[in-house]
Every structure is written in C-alpha cells, then in structure tokens.
Amino acid sequence: MVFLLGPAVVIAAGYLQTVRGALTSDLQIGRRVRPLGPIVISIAAPPETVFDVVSAAYLGRTPRAMRTTRRSAA
C-alpha cells in the first residue's frame, strides 16, 4: 500500500493546483494567437465622424456606481 502513496500524492497535488488556478493545461483548442502590435483598420469616414461615433458611448448618462465617485472627486 505504501507504493501507491507516492502517485496518489502527486495526483492530489496536481488536482489541487489545477482547481486553484496555479496549474493550467494548454491544449491549443479554441484559441487563436495573434502577434503583438497595433491592429490597422482603414475607415472610409472623416475623423470627426469617427470620433463622434466612438465617443457617443462615453458621453451619455453617468452610471449609478460612478455618480458618487465623480461628485466626491470634484
């Protein structure tokens, strides 16, 4: 029975590390790896229009969680 204790300890330690997130297994399934660097996309619109469209999401109503933060910081 002593000879089974070593592998059992290794398996238990590996399981605990996997559950805690300290040990990961990369199977290369379902992921795509891209090189680091800027992503270049050509947009056929004037810069002002692009800015208006992108900034519209940030110029709306302040979320409830941020209202108290903004008031206290001012």
PQR file with spaces between the fields and no chain letter, atoms N, CA, C, O and H, PARSE charges and radii, in Angstrom:
ATOM       1  N    MET     1       0.813   -1.196    0.000 -0.4000 1.5000
ATOM       2  CA   MET     1       0.000    0.000    0.000 -0.0000 2.0000
ATOM       3  C    MET     1       0.853    1.255    0.000  0.5500 1.7000
ATOM       4  O    MET     1       0.411    2.305   -0.466 -0.5500 1.4000
ATOM       5  N    VAL     2       2.067    1.161    0.515 -0.4000 1.5000
ATOM       6  CA   VAL     2       2.960    2.312    0.578 -0.0000 2.0000
ATOM       7  C    VAL     2       3.380    2.746   -0.823  0.5500 1.7000
ATOM       8  O    VAL     2       3.564    3.939   -1.060 -0.5500 1.4000
ATOM       9  H    VAL     2       2.427    0.308    0.893  0.4000 1.0000
ATOM      10  N    PHE     3       3.534    1.810   -1.752 -0.4000 1.5000
ATOM      11  CA   PHE     3       3.973    2.158   -3.105 -0.0000 2.0000
ATOM      12  C    PHE     3       2.914    2.943   -3.871  0.5500 1.7000
ATOM      13  O    PHE     3       3.257    3.590   -4.860 -0.5500 1.4000
ATOM      14  H    PHE     3       3.384    0.841   -1.559  0.4000 1.0000
ATOM      15  N    LEU     4       1.653    2.919   -3.470 -0.4000 1.5000
ATOM      16  CA   LEU     4       0.595    3.703   -4.118 -0.0000 2.0000
ATOM      17  C    LEU     4       0.476    5.106   -3.543  0.5500 1.7000
ATOM      18  O    LEU     4      -0.201    5.954   -4.123 -0.5500 1.4000
ATOM      19  H    LEU     4       1.374    2.393   -2.666  0.4000 1.0000
ATOM      20  N    LEU     5       1.120    5.362   -2.416 -0.4000 1.5000
ATOM      21  CA   LEU     5       1.006    6.664   -1.764 -0.0000 2.0000
ATOM      22  C    LEU     5       1.675    7.761   -2.585  0.5500 1.7000
ATOM      23  O    LEU     5       1.141    8.866   -2.675 -0.5500 1.4000
ATOM      24  H    LEU     5       1.670    4.673   -1.944  0.4000 1.0000
ATOM      25  N    GLY     6       2.824    7.483   -3.181 -0.4000 1.5000
ATOM      26  CA   GLY     6       3.539    8.494   -3.975 -0.0000 2.0000
ATOM      27  C    GLY     6       2.725    9.008   -5.148  0.5500 1.7000
ATOM      28  O    GLY     6       2.535   10.220   -5.254 -0.5500 1.4000
ATOM      29  H    GLY     6       3.258    6.585   -3.107  0.4000 1.0000
ATOM      30  N    PRO     7       2.234    8.152   -6.034 -0.5600 1.5000
ATOM      31  CA   PRO     7       1.422    8.630   -7.162  0.2800 2.0000
ATOM      32  C    PRO     7       0.122    9.306   -6.707  0.5500 1.7000
ATOM      33  O    PRO     7      -0.335   10.259   -7.338 -0.5500 1.4000
ATOM      34  N    ALA     8      -0.464    8.822   -5.628 -0.4000 1.5000
ATOM      35  CA   ALA     8      -1.699    9.439   -5.128 -0.0000 2.0000
ATOM      36  C    ALA     8      -1.441   10.861   -4.658  0.5500 1.7000
ATOM      37  O    ALA     8      -2.266   11.749   -4.872 -0.5500 1.4000
ATOM      38  H    ALA     8      -0.093    8.048   -5.115  0.4000 1.0000
ATOM      39  N    VAL     9      -0.306   11.078   -4.022 -0.4000 1.5000
ATOM      40  CA   VAL     9       0.045   12.416   -3.560 -0.0000 2.0000
ATOM      41  C    VAL     9       0.294   13.341   -4.752  0.5500 1.7000
ATOM      42  O    VAL     9      -0.128   14.497   -4.740 -0.5500 1.4000
ATOM      43  H    VAL     9       0.364   10.356   -3.848  0.4000 1.0000
ATOM      44  N    VAL    10       0.968   12.844   -5.764 -0.4000 1.5000
ATOM      45  CA   VAL    10       1.232   13.645   -6.958 -0.0000 2.0000
ATOM      46  C    VAL    10      -0.072   14.006   -7.660  0.5500 1.7000
ATOM      47  O    VAL    10      -0.263   15.151   -8.072 -0.5500 1.4000
ATOM      48  H    VAL    10       1.311   11.905   -5.774  0.4000 1.0000
ATOM      49  N    ILE    11      -0.962   13.040   -7.796 -0.4000 1.5000
ATOM      50  CA   ILE    11      -2.254   13.297   -8.442 -0.0000 2.0000
ATOM      51  C    ILE    11      -3.073   14.292   -7.625  0.5500 1.7000
ATOM      52  O    ILE    11      -3.682   15.198   -8.193 -0.5500 1.4000
ATOM      53  H    ILE    11      -0.807   12.111   -7.461  0.4000 1.0000
ATOM      54  N    ALA    12      -3.098   14.138   -6.313 -0.4000 1.5000
ATOM      55  CA   ALA    12      -3.851   15.054   -5.448 -0.0000 2.0000
ATOM      56  C    ALA    12      -3.273   16.465   -5.524  0.5500 1.7000
ATOM      57  O    ALA    12      -4.022   17.439   -5.593 -0.5500 1.4000
ATOM      58  H    ALA    12      -2.604   13.402   -5.852  0.4000 1.0000
ATOM      59  N    ALA    13      -1.944   16.580   -5.512 -0.4000 1.5000
ATOM      60  CA   ALA    13      -1.309   17.897   -5.592 -0.0000 2.0000
ATOM      61  C    ALA    13      -1.603   18.555   -6.943  0.5500 1.7000
ATOM      62  O    ALA    13      -1.885   19.752   -7.005 -0.5500 1.4000
ATOM      63  H    ALA    13      -1.335   15.789   -5.456  0.4000 1.0000
ATOM      64  N    GLY    14      -1.538   17.772   -8.020 -0.4000 1.5000
ATOM      65  CA   GLY    14      -1.860   18.311   -9.343 -0.0000 2.0000
ATOM      66  C    GLY    14      -3.306   18.763   -9.443  0.5500 1.7000
ATOM      67  O    GLY    14      -3.601   19.796  -10.045 -0.5500 1.4000
ATOM      68  H    GLY    14      -1.309   16.800   -7.969  0.4000 1.0000
ATOM      69  N    TYR    15      -4.206   17.988   -8.853 -0.4000 1.5000
ATOM      70  CA   TYR    15      -5.624   18.359   -8.855 -0.0000 2.0000
ATOM      71  C    TYR    15      -5.839   19.660   -8.090  0.5500 1.7000
ATOM      72  O    TYR    15      -6.538   20.553   -8.570 -0.5500 1.4000
ATOM      73  H    TYR    15      -3.966   17.149   -8.364  0.4000 1.0000
ATOM      74  N    LEU    16      -5.249   19.774   -6.912 -0.4000 1.5000
ATOM      75  CA   LEU    16      -5.423   20.990   -6.103 -0.0000 2.0000
ATOM      76  C    LEU    16      -4.856   22.218   -6.810  0.5500 1.7000
ATOM      77  O    LEU    16      -5.461   23.290   -6.775 -0.5500 1.4000
ATOM      78  H    LEU    16      -4.682   19.049   -6.521  0.4000 1.0000
ATOM      79  N    GLN    17      -3.709   22.068   -7.446 -0.4000 1.5000
ATOM      80  CA   GLN    17      -3.135   23.203   -8.171 -0.0000 2.0000
ATOM      81  C    GLN    17      -3.995   23.592   -9.368  0.5500 1.7000
ATOM      82  O    GLN    17      -4.124   24.776   -9.677 -0.5500 1.4000
ATOM      83  H    GLN    17      -3.218   21.198   -7.475  0.4000 1.0000
ATOM      84  N    THR    18      -4.577   22.618  -10.038 -0.4000 1.5000
ATOM      85  CA   THR    18      -5.451   22.914  -11.174 -0.0000 2.0000
ATOM      86  C    THR    18      -6.713   23.628  -10.713  0.5500 1.7000
ATOM      87  O    THR    18      -7.144   24.593  -11.345 -0.5500 1.4000
ATOM      88  H    THR    18      -4.472   21.656   -9.787  0.4000 1.0000
ATOM      89  N    VAL    19      -7.303   23.171   -9.633 -0.4000 1.5000
ATOM      90  CA   VAL    19      -8.526   23.790   -9.116 -0.0000 2.0000
ATOM      91  C    VAL    19      -8.269   25.222   -8.656  0.5500 1.7000
ATOM      92  O    VAL    19      -9.114   26.098   -8.843 -0.5500 1.4000
ATOM      93  H    VAL    19      -6.953   22.387   -9.120  0.4000 1.0000
ATOM      94  N    ARG    20      -7.126   25.455   -8.066 -0.4000 1.5000
ATOM      95  CA   ARG    20      -6.785   26.794   -7.576 -0.0000 2.0000
ATOM      96  C    ARG    20      -6.319   27.726   -8.693  0.5500 1.7000
ATOM      97  O    ARG    20      -6.219   28.934   -8.482 -0.5500 1.4000
ATOM      98  H    ARG    20      -6.440   24.743   -7.914  0.4000 1.0000
ATOM      99  N    GLY    21      -6.038   27.191   -9.858 -0.4000 1.5000
ATOM     100  CA   GLY    21      -5.602   28.005  -10.979 -0.0000 2.0000
ATOM     101  C    GLY    21      -4.104   28.162  -11.070  0.5500 1.7000
ATOM     102  O    GLY    21      -3.619   28.918  -11.913 -0.5500 1.4000
ATOM     103  H    GLY    21      -6.119   26.209  -10.030  0.4000 1.0000
ATOM     104  N    ALA    22      -3.350   27.470  -10.228 -0.4000 1.5000
ATOM     105  CA   ALA    22      -1.894   27.569  -10.264 -0.0000 2.0000
ATOM     106  C    ALA    22      -1.300   26.710  -11.369  0.5500 1.7000
ATOM     107  O    ALA    22      -0.189   26.978  -11.827 -0.5500 1.4000
ATOM     108  H    ALA    22      -3.744   26.856   -9.544  0.4000 1.0000
ATOM     109  N    LEU    23      -2.015   25.693  -11.802 -0.4000 1.5000
ATOM     110  CA   LEU    23      -1.542   24.795  -12.850 -0.0000 2.0000
ATOM     111  C    LEU    23      -2.561   24.809  -13.981  0.5500 1.7000
ATOM     112  O    LEU    23      -3.731   24.487  -13.776 -0.5500 1.4000
ATOM     113  H    LEU    23      -2.917   25.475  -11.430  0.4000 1.0000
ATOM     114  N    THR    24      -2.119   25.179  -15.158 -0.4000 1.5000
ATOM     115  CA   THR    24      -3.035   25.226  -16.304 -0.0000 2.0000
ATOM     116  C    THR    24      -2.552   24.260  -17.372  0.5500 1.7000
ATOM     117  O    THR    24      -1.359   23.974  -17.478 -0.5500 1.4000
ATOM     118  H    THR    24      -1.169   25.441  -15.325  0.4000 1.0000
ATOM     119  N    SER    25      -3.478   23.770  -18.146 -0.4000 1.5000
ATOM     120  CA   SER    25      -3.123   22.903  -19.265 -0.0000 2.0000
ATOM     121  C    SER    25      -3.559   23.589  -20.554  0.5500 1.7000
ATOM     122  O    SER    25      -4.729   23.935  -20.714 -0.5500 1.4000
ATOM     123  H    SER    25      -4.447   24.001  -18.060  0.4000 1.0000
ATOM     124  N    ASP    26      -2.640   23.781  -21.450 -0.4000 1.5000
ATOM     125  CA   ASP    26      -2.915   24.440  -22.719 -0.0000 2.0000
ATOM     126  C    ASP    26      -3.017   23.379  -23.799  0.5500 1.7000
ATOM     127  O    ASP    26      -2.013   22.792  -24.202 -0.5500 1.4000
ATOM     128  H    ASP    26      -1.689   23.500  -21.321  0.4000 1.0000
ATOM     129  N    LEU    27      -4.230   23.136  -24.264 -0.4000 1.5000
ATOM     130  CA   LEU    27      -4.463   22.111  -25.275 -0.0000 2.0000
ATOM     131  C    LEU    27      -4.523   22.673  -26.685  0.5500 1.7000
ATOM     132  O    LEU    27      -4.701   21.921  -27.643 -0.5500 1.4000
ATOM     133  H    LEU    27      -5.045   23.613  -23.936  0.4000 1.0000
ATOM     134  N    GLN    28      -4.374   24.002  -26.825 -0.4000 1.5000
ATOM     135  CA   GLN    28      -4.414   24.673  -28.126 -0.0000 2.0000
ATOM     136  C    GLN    28      -5.731   24.437  -28.854  0.5500 1.7000
ATOM     137  O    GLN    28      -5.752   24.334  -30.080 -0.5500 1.4000
ATOM     138  H    GLN    28      -4.230   24.613  -26.046  0.4000 1.0000
ATOM     139  N    ILE    29      -6.815   24.353  -28.118 -0.4000 1.5000
ATOM     140  CA   ILE    29      -8.132   24.142  -28.712 -0.0000 2.0000
ATOM     141  C    ILE    29      -8.966   25.393  -28.475  0.5500 1.7000
ATOM     142  O    ILE    29      -9.077   25.861  -27.342 -0.5500 1.4000
ATOM     143  H    ILE    29      -6.798   24.437  -27.121  0.4000 1.0000
ATOM     144  N    GLY    30      -9.550   25.933  -29.534 -0.4000 1.5000
ATOM     145  CA   GLY    30     -10.491   27.033  -29.405 -0.0000 2.0000
ATOM     146  C    GLY    30      -9.859   28.394  -29.217  0.5500 1.7000
ATOM     147  O    GLY    30     -10.545   29.336  -28.820 -0.5500 1.4000
ATOM     148  H    GLY    30      -9.460   25.552  -30.455  0.4000 1.0000
ATOM     149  N    ARG    31      -8.580   28.525  -29.490 -0.4000 1.5000
ATOM     150  CA   ARG    31      -7.939   29.823  -29.351 -0.0000 2.0000
ATOM     151  C    ARG    31      -7.196   30.170  -30.620  0.5500 1.7000
ATOM     152  O    ARG    31      -6.763   29.299  -31.375 -0.5500 1.4000
ATOM     153  H    ARG    31      -8.023   27.760  -29.813  0.4000 1.0000
ATOM     154  N    ARG    32      -7.061   31.460  -30.832 -0.4000 1.5000
ATOM     155  CA   ARG    32      -6.281   31.930  -31.962 -0.0000 2.0000
ATOM     156  C    ARG    32      -5.231   32.893  -31.416  0.5500 1.7000
ATOM     157  O    ARG    32      -5.556   33.797  -30.647 -0.5500 1.4000
ATOM     158  H    ARG    32      -7.413   32.167  -30.218  0.4000 1.0000
ATOM     159  N    VAL    33      -4.001   32.704  -31.803 -0.4000 1.5000
ATOM     160  CA   VAL    33      -2.911   33.533  -31.317 -0.0000 2.0000
ATOM     161  C    VAL    33      -2.546   34.523  -32.405  0.5500 1.7000
ATOM     162  O    VAL    33      -2.310   34.149  -33.554 -0.5500 1.4000
ATOM     163  H    VAL    33      -3.737   31.969  -32.428  0.4000 1.0000
ATOM     164  N    ARG    34      -2.504   35.788  -32.028 -0.4000 1.5000
ATOM     165  CA   ARG    34      -2.119   36.829  -32.977 -0.0000 2.0000
ATOM     166  C    ARG    34      -0.835   37.489  -32.489  0.5500 1.7000
ATOM     167  O    ARG    34      -0.593   37.549  -31.283 -0.5500 1.4000
ATOM     168  H    ARG    34      -2.696   36.091  -31.095  0.4000 1.0000
ATOM     169  N    PRO    35      -0.026   37.973  -33.390 -0.5600 1.5000
ATOM     170  CA   PRO    35       1.192   38.665  -32.967  0.2800 2.0000
ATOM     171  C    PRO    35       0.861   39.987  -32.289  0.5500 1.7000
ATOM     172  O    PRO    35      -0.167   40.601  -32.575 -0.5500 1.4000
ATOM     173  N    LEU    36       1.737   40.419  -31.393 -0.4000 1.5000
ATOM     174  CA   LEU    36       1.541   41.691  -30.718 -0.0000 2.0000
ATOM     175  C    LEU    36       1.751   42.834  -31.693  0.5500 1.7000
ATOM     176  O    LEU    36       2.511   42.715  -32.654 -0.5500 1.4000
ATOM     177  H    LEU    36       2.572   39.920  -31.161  0.4000 1.0000
ATOM     178  N    GLY    37       1.080   43.926  -31.439 -0.4000 1.5000
ATOM     179  CA   GLY    37       1.239   45.106  -32.270 -0.0000 2.0000
ATOM     180  C    GLY    37      -0.107   45.736  -32.557  0.5500 1.7000
ATOM     181  O    GLY    37      -1.149   45.169  -32.228 -0.5500 1.4000
ATOM     182  H    GLY    37       0.462   44.022  -30.659  0.4000 1.0000
ATOM     183  N    PRO    38      -0.088   46.899  -33.164 -0.5600 1.5000
ATOM     184  CA   PRO    38      -1.343   47.589  -33.458  0.2800 2.0000
ATOM     185  C    PRO    38      -2.139   46.868  -34.553  0.5500 1.7000
ATOM     186  O    PRO    38      -1.572   46.252  -35.455 -0.5500 1.4000
ATOM     187  N    ILE    39      -3.437   46.962  -34.448 -0.4000 1.5000
ATOM     188  CA   ILE    39      -4.323   46.429  -35.480 -0.0000 2.0000
ATOM     189  C    ILE    39      -4.699   47.603  -36.382  0.5500 1.7000
ATOM     190  O    ILE    39      -5.255   48.596  -35.913 -0.5500 1.4000
ATOM     191  H    ILE    39      -3.898   47.462  -33.716  0.4000 1.0000
ATOM     192  N    VAL    40      -4.404   47.491  -37.647 -0.4000 1.5000
ATOM     193  CA   VAL    40      -4.654   48.581  -38.582 -0.0000 2.0000
ATOM     194  C    VAL    40      -5.927   48.287  -39.356  0.5500 1.7000
ATOM     195  O    VAL    40      -6.047   47.255  -40.016 -0.5500 1.4000
ATOM     196  H    VAL    40      -3.952   46.684  -38.027  0.4000 1.0000
ATOM     197  N    ILE    41      -6.877   49.215  -39.264 -0.4000 1.5000
ATOM     198  CA   ILE    41      -8.141   49.094  -39.990 -0.0000 2.0000
ATOM     199  C    ILE    41      -8.380   50.416  -40.707  0.5500 1.7000
ATOM     200  O    ILE    41      -8.327   51.480  -40.090 -0.5500 1.4000
ATOM     201  H    ILE    41      -6.779   50.053  -38.728  0.4000 1.0000
ATOM     202  N    SER    42      -8.638   50.351  -41.988 -0.4000 1.5000
ATOM     203  CA   SER    42      -8.934   51.553  -42.751 -0.0000 2.0000
ATOM     204  C    SER    42     -10.414   51.883  -42.618  0.5500 1.7000
ATOM     205  O    SER    42     -11.272   51.021  -42.808 -0.5500 1.4000
ATOM     206  H    SER    42      -8.681   49.487  -42.489  0.4000 1.0000
ATOM     207  N    ILE    43     -10.705   53.140  -42.289 -0.4000 1.5000
ATOM     208  CA   ILE    43     -12.083   53.600  -42.132 -0.0000 2.0000
ATOM     209  C    ILE    43     -12.306   54.702  -43.154  0.5500 1.7000
ATOM     210  O    ILE    43     -11.586   55.700  -43.181 -0.5500 1.4000
ATOM     211  H    ILE    43     -10.008   53.840  -42.135  0.4000 1.0000
ATOM     212  N    ALA    44     -13.310   54.506  -43.989 -0.4000 1.5000
ATOM     213  CA   ALA    44     -13.610   55.479  -45.045 -0.0000 2.0000
ATOM     214  C    ALA    44     -14.622   56.494  -44.528  0.5500 1.7000
ATOM     215  O    ALA    44     -15.748   56.567  -45.020 -0.5500 1.4000
ATOM     216  H    ALA    44     -13.895   53.696  -43.967  0.4000 1.0000
ATOM     217  N    ALA    45     -14.211   57.280  -43.530 -0.4000 1.5000
ATOM     218  CA   ALA    45     -15.078   58.321  -42.972 -0.0000 2.0000
ATOM     219  C    ALA    45     -14.184   59.436  -42.451  0.5500 1.7000
ATOM     220  O    ALA    45     -13.022   59.202  -42.120 -0.5500 1.4000
ATOM     221  H    ALA    45     -13.296   57.221  -43.130  0.4000 1.0000
ATOM     222  N    PRO    46     -14.723   60.641  -42.379 -0.5600 1.5000
ATOM     223  CA   PRO    46     -13.921   61.737  -41.836  0.2800 2.0000
ATOM     224  C    PRO    46     -13.598   61.495  -40.357  0.5500 1.7000
ATOM     225  O    PRO    46     -14.393   60.870  -39.656 -0.5500 1.4000
ATOM     226  N    PRO    47     -12.460   61.973  -39.876 -0.5600 1.5000
ATOM     227  CA   PRO    47     -12.081   61.763  -38.475  0.2800 2.0000
ATOM     228  C    PRO    47     -13.118   62.278  -37.478  0.5500 1.7000
ATOM     229  O    PRO    47     -13.296   61.683  -36.416 -0.5500 1.4000
ATOM     230  N    GLU    48     -13.803   63.372  -37.804 -0.4000 1.5000
ATOM     231  CA   GLU    48     -14.808   63.928  -36.893 -0.0000 2.0000
ATOM     232  C    GLU    48     -15.962   62.945  -36.694  0.5500 1.7000
ATOM     233  O    GLU    48     -16.447   62.777  -35.575 -0.5500 1.4000
ATOM     234  H    GLU    48     -13.658   63.856  -38.668  0.4000 1.0000
ATOM     235  N    THR    49     -16.401   62.299  -37.771 -0.4000 1.5000
ATOM     236  CA   THR    49     -17.494   61.325  -37.686 -0.0000 2.0000
ATOM     237  C    THR    49     -17.080   60.121  -36.862  0.5500 1.7000
ATOM     238  O    THR    49     -17.850   59.632  -36.035 -0.5500 1.4000
ATOM     239  H    THR    49     -16.007   62.435  -38.680  0.4000 1.0000
ATOM     240  N    VAL    50     -15.864   59.644  -37.087 -0.4000 1.5000
ATOM     241  CA   VAL    50     -15.364   58.501  -36.325 -0.0000 2.0000
ATOM     242  C    VAL    50     -15.296   58.855  -34.844  0.5500 1.7000
ATOM     243  O    VAL    50     -15.701   58.054  -34.001 -0.5500 1.4000
ATOM     244  H    VAL    50     -15.239   60.042  -37.759  0.4000 1.0000
ATOM     245  N    PHE    51     -14.793   60.037  -34.517 -0.4000 1.5000
ATOM     246  CA   PHE    51     -14.711   60.470  -33.129 -0.0000 2.0000
ATOM     247  C    PHE    51     -16.091   60.566  -32.500  0.5500 1.7000
ATOM     248  O    PHE    51     -16.284   60.136  -31.363 -0.5500 1.4000
ATOM     249  H    PHE    51     -14.464   60.687  -35.202  0.4000 1.0000
ATOM     250  N    ASP    52     -17.057   61.128  -33.228 -0.4000 1.5000
ATOM     251  CA   ASP    52     -18.414   61.253  -32.692 -0.0000 2.0000
ATOM     252  C    ASP    52     -19.032   59.890  -32.402  0.5500 1.7000
ATOM     253  O    ASP    52     -19.681   59.713  -31.372 -0.5500 1.4000
ATOM     254  H    ASP    52     -16.900   61.477  -34.152  0.4000 1.0000
ATOM     255  N    VAL    53     -18.840   58.941  -33.286 -0.4000 1.5000
ATOM     256  CA   VAL    53     -19.412   57.605  -33.096 -0.0000 2.0000
ATOM     257  C    VAL    53     -18.758   56.895  -31.914  0.5500 1.7000
ATOM     258  O    VAL    53     -19.451   56.287  -31.098 -0.5500 1.4000
ATOM     259  H    VAL    53     -18.312   59.085  -34.124  0.4000 1.0000
ATOM     260  N    VAL    54     -17.438   56.968  -31.814 -0.4000 1.5000
ATOM     261  CA   VAL    54     -16.733   56.288  -30.734 -0.0000 2.0000
ATOM     262  C    VAL    54     -17.016   56.942  -29.394  0.5500 1.7000
ATOM     263  O    VAL    54     -17.200   56.242  -28.399 -0.5500 1.4000
ATOM     264  H    VAL    54     -16.875   57.462  -32.476  0.4000 1.0000
ATOM     265  N    SER    55     -17.056   58.265  -29.344 -0.4000 1.5000
ATOM     266  CA   SER    55     -17.242   58.954  -28.068 -0.0000 2.0000
ATOM     267  C    SER    55     -18.687   58.962  -27.596  0.5500 1.7000
ATOM     268  O    SER    55     -18.944   59.287  -26.437 -0.5500 1.4000
ATOM     269  H    SER    55     -16.907   58.834  -30.152  0.4000 1.0000
ATOM     270  N    ALA    56     -19.636   58.615  -28.450 -0.4000 1.5000
ATOM     271  CA   ALA    56     -21.047   58.635  -28.055 -0.0000 2.0000
ATOM     272  C    ALA    56     -21.325   57.704  -26.875  0.5500 1.7000
ATOM     273  O    ALA    56     -22.176   58.009  -26.039 -0.5500 1.4000
ATOM     274  H    ALA    56     -19.428   58.351  -29.392  0.4000 1.0000
ATOM     275  N    ALA    57     -20.626   56.587  -26.797 -0.4000 1.5000
ATOM     276  CA   ALA    57     -20.843   55.655  -25.698 -0.0000 2.0000
ATOM     277  C    ALA    57     -20.370   56.232  -24.367  0.5500 1.7000
ATOM     278  O    ALA    57     -20.873   55.837  -23.315 -0.5500 1.4000
ATOM     279  H    ALA    57     -19.935   56.340  -27.476  0.4000 1.0000
ATOM     280  N    TYR    58     -19.418   57.154  -24.394 -0.4000 1.5000
ATOM     281  CA   TYR    58     -18.851   57.693  -23.165 -0.0000 2.0000
ATOM     282  C    TYR    58     -19.479   59.023  -22.761  0.5500 1.7000
ATOM     283  O    TYR    58     -19.244   59.489  -21.646 -0.5500 1.4000
ATOM     284  H    TYR    58     -19.009   57.475  -25.249  0.4000 1.0000
ATOM     285  N    LEU    59     -20.254   59.636  -23.616 -0.4000 1.5000
ATOM     286  CA   LEU    59     -20.827   60.950  -23.322 -0.0000 2.0000
ATOM     287  C    LEU    59     -22.257   60.868  -22.808  0.5500 1.7000
ATOM     288  O    LEU    59     -22.878   61.899  -22.548 -0.5500 1.4000
ATOM     289  H    LEU    59     -20.444   59.257  -24.522  0.4000 1.0000
ATOM     290  N    GLY    60     -22.785   59.663  -22.659 -0.4000 1.5000
ATOM     291  CA   GLY    60     -24.161   59.512  -22.192 -0.0000 2.0000
ATOM     292  C    GLY    60     -24.285   59.728  -20.698  0.5500 1.7000
ATOM     293  O    GLY    60     -23.456   60.399  -20.083 -0.5500 1.4000
ATOM     294  H    GLY    60     -22.280   58.826  -22.870  0.4000 1.0000
ATOM     295  N    ARG    61     -25.315   59.159  -20.126 -0.4000 1.5000
ATOM     296  CA   ARG    61     -25.606   59.279  -18.713 -0.0000 2.0000
ATOM     297  C    ARG    61     -24.553   58.550  -17.880  0.5500 1.7000
ATOM     298  O    ARG    61     -24.116   57.463  -18.259 -0.5500 1.4000
ATOM     299  H    ARG    61     -25.988   58.614  -20.626  0.4000 1.0000
ATOM     300  N    THR    62     -24.142   59.129  -16.759 -0.4000 1.5000
ATOM     301  CA   THR    62     -23.145   58.510  -15.890 -0.0000 2.0000
ATOM     302  C    THR    62     -23.762   57.331  -15.154  0.5500 1.7000
ATOM     303  O    THR    62     -24.849   57.464  -14.591 -0.5500 1.4000
ATOM     304  H    THR    62     -24.497   60.012  -16.452  0.4000 1.0000
ATOM     305  N    PRO    63     -23.096   56.178  -15.143 -0.5600 1.5000
ATOM     306  CA   PRO    63     -23.632   55.030  -14.413  0.2800 2.0000
ATOM     307  C    PRO    63     -23.797   55.344  -12.925  0.5500 1.7000
ATOM     308  O    PRO    63     -23.056   56.155  -12.369 -0.5500 1.4000
ATOM     309  N    ARG    64     -24.765   54.702  -12.296 -0.4000 1.5000
ATOM     310  CA   ARG    64     -25.077   54.969  -10.895 -0.0000 2.0000
ATOM     311  C    ARG    64     -23.879   54.749   -9.986  0.5500 1.7000
ATOM     312  O    ARG    64     -23.667   55.514   -9.046 -0.5500 1.4000
ATOM     313  H    ARG    64     -25.366   54.044  -12.748  0.4000 1.0000
ATOM     314  N    ALA    65     -23.106   53.728  -10.252 -0.4000 1.5000
ATOM     315  CA   ALA    65     -21.954   53.431   -9.395 -0.0000 2.0000
ATOM     316  C    ALA    65     -20.880   54.508   -9.484  0.5500 1.7000
ATOM     317  O    ALA    65     -20.107   54.688   -8.543 -0.5500 1.4000
ATOM     318  H    ALA    65     -23.278   53.106  -11.016  0.4000 1.0000
ATOM     319  N    MET    66     -20.823   55.217  -10.588 -0.4000 1.5000
ATOM     320  CA   MET    66     -19.797   56.239  -10.761 -0.0000 2.0000
ATOM     321  C    MET    66     -20.247   57.637  -10.310  0.5500 1.7000
ATOM     322  O    MET    66     -19.416   58.534  -10.171 -0.5500 1.4000
ATOM     323  H    MET    66     -21.451   55.071  -11.352  0.4000 1.0000
ATOM     324  N    ARG    67     -21.532   57.825  -10.086 -0.4000 1.5000
ATOM     325  CA   ARG    67     -22.023   59.158   -9.717 -0.0000 2.0000
ATOM     326  C    ARG    67     -21.418   59.641   -8.426  0.5500 1.7000
ATOM     327  O    ARG    67     -20.988   60.792   -8.346 -0.5500 1.4000
ATOM     328  H    ARG    67     -22.207   57.096  -10.200  0.4000 1.0000
ATOM     329  N    THR    68     -21.370   58.799   -7.407 -0.4000 1.5000
ATOM     330  CA   THR    68     -20.808   59.223   -6.121 -0.0000 2.0000
ATOM     331  C    THR    68     -19.312   59.452   -6.246  0.5500 1.7000
ATOM     332  O    THR    68     -18.774   60.348   -5.595 -0.5500 1.4000
ATOM     333  H    THR    68     -21.719   57.865   -7.471  0.4000 1.0000
ATOM     334  N    THR    69     -18.633   58.672   -7.060 -0.4000 1.5000
ATOM     335  CA   THR    69     -17.192   58.858   -7.248 -0.0000 2.0000
ATOM     336  C    THR    69     -16.910   60.177   -7.928  0.5500 1.7000
ATOM     337  O    THR    69     -15.978   60.880   -7.536 -0.5500 1.4000
ATOM     338  H    THR    69     -19.070   57.944   -7.589  0.4000 1.0000
ATOM     339  N    ARG    70     -17.673   60.530   -8.918 -0.4000 1.5000
ATOM     340  CA   ARG    70     -17.455   61.774   -9.625 -0.0000 2.0000
ATOM     341  C    ARG    70     -17.743   62.977   -8.731  0.5500 1.7000
ATOM     342  O    ARG    70     -17.015   63.968   -8.781 -0.5500 1.4000
ATOM     343  H    ARG    70     -18.430   59.959   -9.237  0.4000 1.0000
ATOM     344  N    ARG    71     -18.793   62.903   -7.916 -0.4000 1.5000
ATOM     345  CA   ARG    71     -19.124   64.031   -7.042 -0.0000 2.0000
ATOM     346  C    ARG    71     -18.058   64.248   -5.984  0.5500 1.7000
ATOM     347  O    ARG    71     -17.691   65.386   -5.694 -0.5500 1.4000
ATOM     348  H    ARG    71     -19.384   62.098   -7.875  0.4000 1.0000
ATOM     349  N    SER    72     -17.551   63.150   -5.399 -0.4000 1.5000
ATOM     350  CA   SER    72     -16.566   63.300   -4.332 -0.0000 2.0000
ATOM     351  C    SER    72     -15.210   63.744   -4.873  0.5500 1.7000
ATOM     352  O    SER    72     -14.431   64.371   -4.154 -0.5500 1.4000
ATOM     353  H    SER    72     -17.849   62.225   -5.635  0.4000 1.0000
ATOM     354  N    ALA    73     -14.925   63.427   -6.120 -0.4000 1.5000
ATOM     355  CA   ALA    73     -13.634   63.801   -6.695 -0.0000 2.0000
ATOM     356  C    ALA    73     -13.617   65.261   -7.125  0.5500 1.7000
ATOM     357  O    ALA    73     -12.543   65.850   -7.241 -0.5500 1.4000
ATOM     358  H    ALA    73     -15.557   62.918   -6.704  0.4000 1.0000
ATOM     359  N    ALA    74     -14.761   65.849   -7.361 -0.4000 1.5000
ATOM     360  CA   ALA    74     -14.816   67.213   -7.876 -0.0000 2.0000
ATOM     361  C    ALA    74     -14.562   68.249   -6.815  0.5500 1.7000
ATOM     362  O    ALA    74     -14.577   69.445   -7.105 -0.5500 1.4000
ATOM     363  H    ALA    74     -15.634   65.371   -7.266  0.4000 1.0000
